[in-house]
Amino acid sequence: MRILFVHQNFPGQYRHLAAHYARHGHQVVAVGENKNLRRAQPVAGVRLLGYDAPAAGAVQRGRRVAAGAAHLRRKGFVADVIFAHIGWGEALFLKDMFPEARVVLYCEYFYRAQGGDMGFDPEFPATPEKRLRLRVMNAPLLMALDASDLGMAPTLWQQSRFPEVYRRGIRVIHDGIDTDRVTPGRPEAELITYVSRNLEPYRGFHTFMRAIPEIQRRRPNARIVIVGGDEISYSPRLAAGQTYRQRMLAELAGGIDLSRVQFTGRIPYSDYLALLRRSAVHVYLTYPFVLSWSLLEAMSAGCLVVGSRTPPVQEVMRDGENGLLVDFFSPQAIAERVVYALEHQAELQPLRQRARLTVVERYDLKRVCLPAQLRLVEALQRQRADARAAADIEDLPGNKPGVAVGEEHHRARDVVGLA
């Protein structure tokens, strides 16, 4: 097959899927944003094409990607299957460039005025303007859905955010966790870990920081390691030069013993896994939003997780069974749970084992998620073949093809500019 991946931060969620197809002899091309491709680790066997992002606007980004797709077509590459992230506008015109291709969207999130991230945190209240802006933010997503054949969402909760008329065509298949690589280790006494791509309110950084003084008061030997950058992925922007880490350190000045808190910034993946293996208690907090890979990786590493009682986490964790749940907004409750977990390590060992088992059974890359993704593509290809055969016999009115897929829980880089 000829397969096209489109993701501004390629490989993103497609690292394993793209690598599989390339490794098995398929012709694989990926399109991403130039500035991201230059710093990304390449996927062996995948030809990369880059574009420069426009100053603003999903439609303009979609037009640039469409121009690149037209370039590919002129050079003889006609995609059979296209995988594209629903965000940023990249998927808007792919079906127009390759009408014969099956377009599968990665449906990460659909914005809602209620029940999700918007207005969840009273510290960052929703405004009428923000609520109106959600309509505009969702418009390109709806356009992409209309020009696709199928969607994939990583969790049931993320799927549930989409309009019902499209939800039926979105299959729930997680990207997958390599549980053969992300394995348990030997926890170190009193080591508390917190990980986020960036240290920001969407991932409960502000709430966790406010829990630290009480944790330190009650556990004088506790060491806290905080992993994450100082950029902003999802949360409200701050004034130029300011970070949420600076803001929280200023708020808590004198209340935290910084000699027992280590801010690592972003670290290599191998170092991150080594840290999870040493963790006595791992804290994961999130708004009702996209579920982080880091939670599932922590569970696969056998961490004892204290997680927020929010819908994405509750889909994976059950309090007292494979982790400990806590009120997102209560620093006191977070401190209580962390201290309890430190004090009862032996008693809570079964939670670590069941946490890993949860990931192995439901989110394992090689044995669960990747096979489900491949079966989905195979079903789409069979459906297309069946549709073509049926069309040769007769054209039945109103028989628009649907999706008949069962529910499923070389170093060389060729980076070129696209018009």
C-alpha positions in Angstrom: 0.0 0.0 0.0 0.9 3.6 -0.4 0.3 5.3 3.0 0.4 9.0 3.8 0.7 10.3 7.4 -0.1 14.0 8.1 0.8 15.5 11.5 2.4 18.8 12.1 4.5 17.2 14.8 5.2 13.9 13.0 5.5 11.2 14.1 3.3 12.2 17.1 0.8 9.5 17.7 1.9 7.7 14.5 5.4 6.6 15.4 4.6 2.9 15.9 2.1 2.6 13.1 4.3 4.4 10.5 7.3 2.3 11.5 5.3 -0.9 11.2 4.1 -0.1 7.6 7.6 1.0 6.5 9.2 -2.1 8.0 6.8 -4.3 6.1 7.5 -3.0 2.7 4.8 -0.4 2.2 5.5 3.0 0.6 5.2 5.4 3.5 5.3 9.2 3.2 4.8 11.7 6.1 4.0 15.4 6.0 4.8 17.7 8.9 5.7 21.2 9.9 9.4 22.0 9.0 10.4 23.4 12.4 9.1 20.3 14.1 10.6 17.8 11.6 14.0 19.3 12.1 14.1 18.3 15.8 12.1 15.1 15.6 13.6 11.6 15.6 13.1 10.2 12.1 11.2 7.0 11.5 13.2 4.5 9.5 11.9 4.0 6.0 9.5 7.0 6.0 10.0 9.8 3.5 9.4 13.1 5.1 8.0 16.2 3.5 7.9 19.5 5.3 5.9 22.7 5.1 6.2 26.1 6.7 3.2 26.9 8.9 1.3 30.0 7.9 1.1 32.9 10.4 -2.5 31.9 11.4 -5.5 30.0 10.3 -6.5 26.4 9.9 -7.7 26.9 6.3 -4.3 28.3 5.2 -2.5 25.5 6.8 -4.8 23.1 5.1 -4.1 24.8 1.8 -0.4 24.4 2.3 -0.8 20.7 3.0 -3.1 20.3 0.0 -0.4 21.9 -2.2 2.1 19.4 -0.9 -0.4 16.5 -1.6 -0.8 17.8 -5.1 3.0 17.8 -5.5 3.1 14.2 -4.4 0.4 13.2 -6.8 2.2 14.9 -9.7 5.3 12.8 -8.8 3.2 9.6 -9.0 2.4 9.0 -5.3 -1.3 8.3 -5.0 -2.3 7.4 -1.4 -4.4 4.4 -0.6 -4.7 5.3 3.0 -4.2 8.6 4.7 -3.8 9.0 8.5 -4.2 12.6 9.6 -4.6 14.4 12.9 -7.9 16.2 13.1 -6.4 19.4 14.5 -4.7 22.4 13.0 -6.5 22.2 9.6 -4.1 19.8 8.0 -6.8 17.3 7.0 -9.2 19.7 5.5 -8.5 19.1 1.8 -6.8 15.7 1.7 -9.9 14.0 0.4 -10.0 16.5 -2.4 -6.4 15.7 -3.4 -6.8 11.9 -3.0 -10.5 11.1 -3.5 -9.7 7.4 -4.0 -7.9 7.2 -0.6 -9.4 6.2 2.7 -8.9 9.0 5.2 -8.6 8.0 8.9 -8.5 10.9 11.4 -6.9 10.9 14.8 -9.8 12.3 16.8 -8.0 13.7 19.8 -10.4 16.2 21.2 -13.6 18.1 20.4 -14.2 21.3 22.5 -17.4 21.7 24.5 -18.6 24.6 26.6 -19.6 22.3 29.4 -18.2 19.0 30.8 -14.6 19.4 29.7 -11.7 21.6 30.1 -13.6 24.9 29.5 -14.7 26.4 32.8 -13.4 23.4 34.8 -10.9 25.4 36.9 -12.4 28.4 38.8 -8.9 29.8 38.9 -9.1 30.3 35.2 -12.8 31.0 34.6 -14.5 30.7 31.2 -15.6 34.0 29.7 -18.4 34.6 27.1 -15.7 35.3 24.5 -13.9 32.0 25.2 -17.2 30.1 24.9 -17.9 31.7 21.6 -14.4 30.9 20.4 -15.0 27.2 20.8 -17.4 27.2 17.9 -14.6 28.6 15.7 -12.1 26.2 17.0 -14.4 23.2 16.3 -15.3 24.4 12.8 -12.2 22.9 11.1 -12.7 19.7 13.0 -16.2 19.3 11.7 -15.0 20.1 8.2 -12.3 17.4 8.5 -14.8 14.9 9.8 -17.1 15.5 6.9 -14.2 14.8 4.5 -13.0 11.6 6.1 -13.9 7.9 6.2 -13.3 7.0 9.8 -11.9 8.3 13.0 -9.8 6.8 15.8 -10.0 8.2 19.4 -7.6 7.0 22.1 -10.1 6.7 24.9 -13.9 6.3 25.3 -14.1 9.7 27.0 -12.3 11.5 24.2 -14.6 9.8 21.7 -17.6 10.9 23.8 -16.7 14.6 23.3 -17.6 14.5 19.6 -21.1 15.1 18.2 -23.1 11.9 18.1 -23.6 12.0 14.4 -19.9 11.6 13.9 -19.2 9.6 17.1 -20.6 6.4 15.5 -17.8 6.5 13.0 -15.0 7.0 15.5 -13.4 3.8 16.8 -11.7 3.7 20.2 -8.2 2.4 19.8 -5.4 3.8 21.9 -2.0 4.6 20.4 -0.5 1.9 22.5 2.1 1.6 25.3 5.2 -0.6 24.7 4.9 -2.6 27.9 7.9 -4.7 26.9 10.0 -1.6 27.3 8.1 0.3 30.0 8.6 -2.2 32.8 8.6 -2.0 36.6 11.8 -1.5 38.6 12.7 -1.1 42.3 11.0 1.9 44.0 13.2 4.2 46.1 11.9 5.1 49.6 10.2 8.5 49.8 10.7 9.4 46.1 7.7 11.3 44.7 7.5 11.9 41.0 5.4 14.3 38.8 5.6 14.4 35.0 4.1 16.6 32.4 5.2 17.8 29.0 5.0 21.3 30.3 4.3 22.5 33.9 0.9 24.1 33.6 -2.6 24.1 35.2 -4.2 21.8 32.7 -2.0 19.0 34.2 -2.6 20.2 37.8 0.8 21.6 38.3 -0.5 24.5 40.4 -2.5 22.2 42.7 0.4 19.8 43.1 2.8 22.6 44.0 0.4 23.8 46.7 0.4 20.3 48.2 4.2 20.2 48.6 4.5 22.2 51.8 2.2 19.7 53.7 3.9 16.7 52.1 7.3 18.0 53.2 6.0 18.8 56.7 4.7 15.3 57.2 7.5 13.5 55.4 10.8 15.2 56.1 12.8 12.7 54.1 10.6 12.9 51.0 12.3 13.8 47.7 10.2 15.3 44.9 11.3 15.1 41.2 9.2 17.3 38.8 9.7 16.6 35.1 8.5 19.0 32.4 9.2 22.1 30.4 8.3 25.7 31.0 6.4 26.3 27.8 2.6 26.2 27.6 0.8 23.5 25.7 -2.9 24.1 26.6 -3.3 26.5 29.5 -3.9 30.3 29.4 -0.9 32.2 28.2 1.1 34.3 30.7 2.8 37.6 30.1 6.0 37.4 28.0 8.9 35.8 29.9 6.7 34.4 32.7 6.2 30.7 33.5 3.8 28.8 35.7 6.8 27.4 37.6 8.0 31.0 38.4 4.5 31.9 39.4 4.0 29.0 41.8 7.5 29.4 43.3 6.7 33.0 44.0 3.4 32.2 45.5 4.9 29.5 47.8 8.1 31.4 48.6 9.3 30.2 52.0 6.8 27.4 52.2 8.8 24.8 50.2 12.2 23.4 51.0 13.7 23.6 47.5 16.6 21.5 48.5 14.2 18.5 48.4 12.6 19.4 45.1 14.3 18.8 41.8 13.0 20.4 38.6 14.6 18.5 35.7 13.0 20.2 32.7 12.5 17.8 29.9 14.6 14.7 30.0 15.5 11.9 27.6 13.0 9.1 27.4 15.3 6.5 28.8 16.0 8.7 31.8 12.2 9.3 32.2 11.5 5.6 32.3 14.3 5.0 34.8 12.7 7.7 37.0 9.3 6.0 36.9 10.9 2.7 37.9 12.3 4.4 41.0 9.2 6.2 42.0 7.6 5.4 45.3 4.5 7.6 44.5 3.7 9.1 41.2 1.2 12.0 41.0 -0.9 12.5 37.8 -3.4 15.3 37.7 -5.4 16.6 34.7 -8.4 18.6 33.7 -11.1 16.7 31.8 -9.0 16.7 28.7 -6.7 14.5 26.6 -5.3 11.7 28.6 -1.5 11.8 28.8 0.7 8.9 27.7 2.6 9.5 30.9 -0.2 8.1 33.1 -0.3 4.8 31.2 3.5 4.6 31.1 3.6 5.2 34.8 1.1 2.4 35.4 3.0 0.1 33.0 6.1 0.8 35.0 4.2 -0.4 38.1 4.0 3.0 39.7 1.7 3.7 42.7 -0.3 6.5 41.1 -2.2 9.2 42.9 -4.5 10.5 40.2 -7.1 13.2 39.9 -10.8 12.1 40.1 -11.5 13.4 36.6 -13.2 11.5 33.7 -10.1 10.7 31.6 -8.3 9.2 34.6 -11.4 7.4 35.9 -11.6 5.6 32.6 -8.3 3.9 33.4 -8.0 4.0 37.2 -10.2 2.7 40.0 -9.6 4.0 43.5 -8.1 1.4 45.7 -7.8 -1.2 42.9 -5.1 0.0 40.6 -4.3 3.4 42.0 -5.5 6.1 44.4 -7.9 8.9 43.2 -8.1 12.3 44.7 -9.9 15.7 44.3 -8.1 17.7 41.6 -8.7 21.0 43.4 -7.6 20.0 47.0 -3.9 20.3 47.8 -4.7 19.0 51.3 -6.3 15.9 49.9 -3.4 15.3 47.5 -0.9 15.6 50.3 -3.0 13.2 52.4 -3.0 10.6 49.6 0.7 10.9 48.9 1.6 10.6 52.6 -0.8 7.6 52.9 0.9 6.0 49.9 4.3 6.5 51.3 3.3 5.1 54.7 1.7 1.9 53.2 4.1 0.8 50.5 3.9 -2.9 51.2 0.2 -2.9 51.8 -0.4 -1.1 48.5 1.9 -3.3 46.4 -1.0 -5.1 44.7 -2.2 -1.7 43.3 1.1 -1.5 41.5 0.7 -4.9 40.0 -2.9 -4.3 39.0 -1.9 -0.9 37.4 0.5 -2.7 35.1 -2.0 -5.4 34.4 -4.5 -2.8 33.3 -2.1 -1.4 30.7 -1.0 -4.8 29.5 -4.5 -6.0 29.0 -6.1 -2.8 27.5 -3.3 -0.6 26.1 -0.4 -2.9 25.1 1.1 -1.7 21.9 2.2 -4.9 20.2 -0.6 -7.3 21.3 -3.6 -5.0 21.6 -3.5 -1.5 20.0 -1.3 -1.9 16.9 -3.1 -5.1 15.8 -6.5 -3.3 16.2 -5.2 -0.4 14.1 -4.0 -2.7 11.4 -7.3 -4.7 11.4 -9.2 -1.4 11.0 -7.2 -0.5 7.9 -7.6 -3.9 6.5 -11.4 -3.7 7.0 -11.4 -0.3 5.2 -9.5 -1.7 2.3 -11.8 -4.7 2.0 -14.8 -2.5 2.1 -13.4 -0.4 -0.7 -12.8 -3.5 -2.8 -16.3 -4.7 -2.0 -17.8 -1.3 -2.9 -15.9 -1.2 -6.2 -17.1 -4.8 -7.1 -20.7 -3.8 -6.2 -20.5 -0.7 -8.3 -19.5 -2.8 -11.3 -22.8 -4.6 -10.9 -25.2 -1.8 -10.1 -25.3 1.6 -8.5 -27.7 1.4 -5.6 -29.1 4.9 -4.7 -28.6 5.9 -1.1 -26.0 3.3 -0.5 -23.1 5.5 0.5 -20.3 3.3 2.0 -20.1 3.3 5.7 -17.6 1.8 8.1 -18.0 -1.8 8.8 -15.3 -2.2 11.5 -16.0 -4.0 14.8 -15.4 -1.9 18.0 -11.9 -2.5 19.3 -11.1 -1.8 22.8 16.6 5.3 7.1 17.5 7.3 9.0 17.5 9.1 5.6 15.4 12.2 5.7 14.0 13.9 2.7 12.7 17.2 4.0 11.6 19.5 1.3 9.6 22.7 1.3 6.0 22.4 0.1 4.3 25.4 -1.6 
